[in-house]
Amino acid sequence: MNDSSSYTQMPPISAALIKSLEERYPSQDFTPSKGVRDLDFHYGQRSVVNFLKHTYSIQNENILTKD
């Protein structure tokens, strides 16, 4: 599922959505006092944001390079 055809099955992702998610779920640094559950929760959120950013980039790359 890492090929670009799997990204074409996603609905179009807008730059506004990416910006909104980046503002709501920014990257954070954690201190050793934070629990593993907090880290897991945050990195799960960031994983979704990163996936959507990557998908957005693939979708726009395909639009610009289509023949």
TAKA-V883967 format. One record per backbone hydrogen bond with DSSP energy under -1.0 kcal/mol. CO is the residue of the C=O (numbers start at 0). NH is the residue of the N-H. If there is no record, write none. Layout:
co = {CO/CO}
nh = {NH/NH}
//
This chain:
co = {2/13/14/15/16/17/18/19/20/30/34/35/36/37/38/39/40/41/42/43/44/45/46/47/48/49/50/51/52/53/54/55/56/57/58/59/60}
nh = {5/17/18/19/20/21/22/23/24/33/38/39/40/41/42/43/44/45/46/47/48/49/50/51/52/53/54/55/56/57/58/59/60/61/62/63/64}
//
